[in-house]
Amino acid sequence: MLRPPGAIVIGRTEMPPDGIDARMKQRLAAILRELGADKDRANAREDIAQWLASNADSSESTTAASWTASRTPRGFIERHGSGARFATLPARLKTQALAELGAWAAATFGSLDAAAPEPHAFALQIFKFHNGNH
């Protein structure tokens, strides 16, 4: 509950749209679609940010921190293999999807351990509410 005047702040890690993680995520989504396991996921975060932007008296964005991270295809597979999205999939499907992703990554990047330095940032969206008309 927010009582005006007040602000709501949303934070999010931003990574390059053409980086290893982004490309691996896109390929994994395609593999899951091909296997018939892709669940349409609503982008609730984006919907909420749009609602806040349209209802706030003002909004602004700022970068709170930035850094360079070394990313590898193997690291992506390890992080996502135990992630929430996979938790609801049958074990056979998880194994098949990650095996296909690993084969694609090795062919695409030359190795599952091919490391790439990628810029990351933690961005904040600040939505300010000055009166109680929202």
N, C-alpha and C positions, 0 to 999 in steps of 0.2 A: 504494500500500500504506500503510495506516495502522496504527500500532502504538499500542495504548492505553497510557496515556490520550492522547487526541488529539481533534481536531475536523475536520470537513469543513464548508467554507463554500461556499454557492452564492449567486451574485449575479445579479440580474435587474433590468432597467429596467421600471418600472411606469408605465403611462400610463392616462388615464381610459378606462373601458370604453365611453363614449359619445362619445369624441373623434373627430376627423377620421380619424386612422389606423385606429382600431378599426372605424369604419363602412365605410371604404374596404376594409379587409381582409375584412369580412363580405360586402360586395357582390362583391368579386373572387372569393371562394370560391363564391358563388352562380353567377356567370357561368361559372366553370370547370366547375361541376357541369352547368350547362345545355349547355355545349359538349362534355360527356363527357370532360373532361380532368382532373377532380378526382381526385387520388390520395389515398386514405385515408392520412392521416399520423398515426401514433401519436404521442401526446404523451409522448415518452420522458422529457423533463425532469420532468413532473409525476409520472410513474411512479417515477422515481428519488427525487424528493423525498418521496413517500409511503413508499417503502421505507426511506429513511433515517430518517424520523420514527418509523416503527414499530419500528426496530431500535436507534435511539440511546437512550442513557440519559437524555438531555435534549435539548431543542431550543428555540431562540428566534429571533425575527425582529427586525431593527432596520433603520432607514433610515439609510444611510450619507451620502446627499446628496439634495437636492431642488432643483429649478429649474423655470422656466417656459420652454417652447419654443414658437415660432411654427410652426404646422403648416399646410400647404396641400395640397389635392388633387394639384396638379402635383408637389409634392415627394414625395408618396407614390408616384405613378406613376413618377417618375424613380428612386426608390430600389428599388422592387420590379420594375421593368421589366428590371433587370439582375441580379436576385437569384438565389439558388441554386434556388429553386422553379421559376423560369422557364427555367433553364438546360437542362432536359431536355425542354421543350416544343418542338414544331415552330415555326418562325418565323411561319408563317401563323396559327397558333393564338395565339401571343403577341400579334401585331399586332391580331387581332380582339378578344381579351380586353381589352387595354389601351384600344382604341378604345371599346368598350362601357362600360368603367369610366369613361373620360373623359367620355363623353356623360352618363352617370348622375350623375357628380360635378358637372358644370356645371349640370345641372338641379336637383340637390339643394342645392348650396351657393351657386349663383348665378354661380360662376366657378371656374375651376381655380386661380386665384390668390387666392381668398378665404382670408385668414389668420385663424387663431384661436389665441390664447394658451392653452396647455394645461399643467397641472401634470404634472411628471414626477418620478420618484424612483428612486434606486438602492437596492434593498432587499437585505439579506443574510439568508439563513437559515443558522443555525449549529447543527450537529448534533454533540453531544459524546458521546464514547465513553470510559467510565471503566475498563471491564474488558475482557477478551478473550473474552467469551462470545458475541460476535456473528459 
